[in-house]
């Protein structure tokens, strides 16, 4: 009887750490992305519409989709990805990686001199 209860507790713990916790983290990140959208960001909606944000309101934003300056007003929940923020994050990660590689090369060169 005791081993069954322990096994059940272990299964609940595994489900929490493998399924529930990562999903909550993804939801939190998506909500943060939607609240941090600003004018000038290049975004993609859940319907696949790509455009540049020209106006942000409480729960809505307006995007301009093409050279014809077509403007569409959408709800913030329709935002799928903020391409401007993603590119900035990738660039920052690349610079950090280059810095680490440079430091590693400097250490290796210092060891070689000794």
NORUR-V979955 format. One record per run of one state. SS is the DSSP state (2 for helix, 1 for strand, 0 for the rest). FROM is the first residue (numbers start at 0). TO is the last residue. If there is no record, write none. Layout:
{{SS & FROM & TO} {SS & FROM & TO}}
This chain:
{{0 & 0 & 0} {2 & 1 & 34} {0 & 35 & 40} {1 & 41 & 44} {0 & 45 & 48} {1 & 49 & 55} {0 & 56 & 58} {1 & 59 & 63} {0 & 64 & 69} {1 & 70 & 74} {2 & 75 & 77} {1 & 78 & 81} {2 & 82 & 112} {0 & 113 & 113}}
